[in-house]
Amino acid sequence: MAEVKVKLFANLREAAGTPELLLSGEKVIDVLLSLTEKHPALKELIFEKNDGEDESPVLCASINVLINGNNVRHLEGLDTDLKDSDEIGVLPPVSGG
């Protein structure tokens, strides 16, 4: 199991009360589930609302998850394998001028 640094930005940082934390998991989904277990307020911000009990969590379309700067949507999605020292960034939609 890999130990990775998870960095949270904007309202995700505020909801968790911390800018970053260390978590373990083999895949991105493992780390995100661990994150939302530790900080339940993040669950509705990161994952789509899921009515079925046995369905796999689905990442909100507006959330970007980066591993070492690479968007998981361009890798293996939530099933992307992790290794020690990977850095995961979880970013909400950002707008500005």
C-alpha positions in Angstrom: 0.0 0.0 0.0 1.3 3.4 -1.0 1.5 6.3 1.4 0.6 9.5 -0.5 0.3 13.2 0.3 -3.2 14.6 -0.4 -3.5 18.3 -1.0 -6.9 19.9 -0.8 -7.8 23.3 -2.4 -10.4 26.0 -1.9 -13.7 24.9 -0.3 -12.4 21.3 0.1 -9.6 22.6 2.3 -12.1 24.6 4.3 -14.5 21.6 4.7 -11.6 19.3 5.9 -10.0 22.0 8.1 -6.6 21.1 6.7 -4.6 21.9 3.5 -3.0 18.4 3.3 -2.7 15.0 4.9 -1.0 11.7 4.5 -3.2 8.7 3.5 -2.6 5.2 2.3 -4.1 3.2 -0.6 -3.3 1.0 -3.6 -5.5 3.1 -6.0 -6.9 6.6 -6.1 -10.3 5.4 -5.1 -8.9 3.9 -1.9 -7.3 7.2 -0.9 -10.5 9.2 -1.7 -12.7 6.8 0.2 -10.3 7.1 3.2 -10.3 10.9 2.9 -14.1 11.0 2.9 -14.3 8.6 5.8 -12.0 10.9 7.8 -13.7 14.0 6.7 -17.4 13.1 5.9 -18.2 16.7 4.8 -16.1 16.1 1.7 -18.1 13.1 0.4 -20.8 15.2 -1.2 -18.3 17.6 -2.6 -16.1 14.9 -4.2 -18.5 12.1 -5.2 -21.8 12.2 -7.1 -24.9 11.4 -5.0 -25.4 7.7 -5.2 -28.8 6.2 -4.4 -27.7 2.5 -4.8 -25.9 0.9 -1.9 -23.7 -1.4 -4.0 -22.7 1.0 -6.7 -19.1 2.2 -6.9 -18.6 5.9 -6.1 -18.5 8.2 -9.1 -16.3 11.3 -9.1 -18.2 14.6 -9.5 -17.7 16.0 -13.0 -16.5 19.3 -11.6 -13.8 17.8 -9.4 -10.3 17.3 -10.7 -8.0 14.8 -9.1 -4.3 15.1 -10.1 -1.5 12.6 -9.4 1.8 14.4 -9.6 0.2 17.0 -11.8 -1.6 14.5 -14.2 -5.4 14.4 -14.2 -6.6 10.9 -13.4 -9.2 11.2 -16.1 -6.3 10.9 -18.6 -4.8 7.9 -16.7 -6.8 5.0 -15.3 -9.4 7.2 -13.5 -10.2 6.2 -9.9 -8.5 2.8 -10.6 -5.1 4.5 -11.2 -2.4 2.7 -9.1 -0.4 4.7 -6.6 3.2 4.4 -5.4 4.9 5.8 -2.3 5.6 9.6 -2.5 2.9 10.3 -5.1 1.1 13.6 -4.5 -2.6 13.8 -5.1 -4.3 17.2 -5.6 -8.1 17.4 -5.2 -9.4 20.6 -6.9 -12.9 22.0 -7.1 -14.0 24.1 -10.1 -12.2 27.4 -10.2 -13.3 30.5 -11.9 -12.0 34.0 -11.9 -10.8 36.8 -14.0 
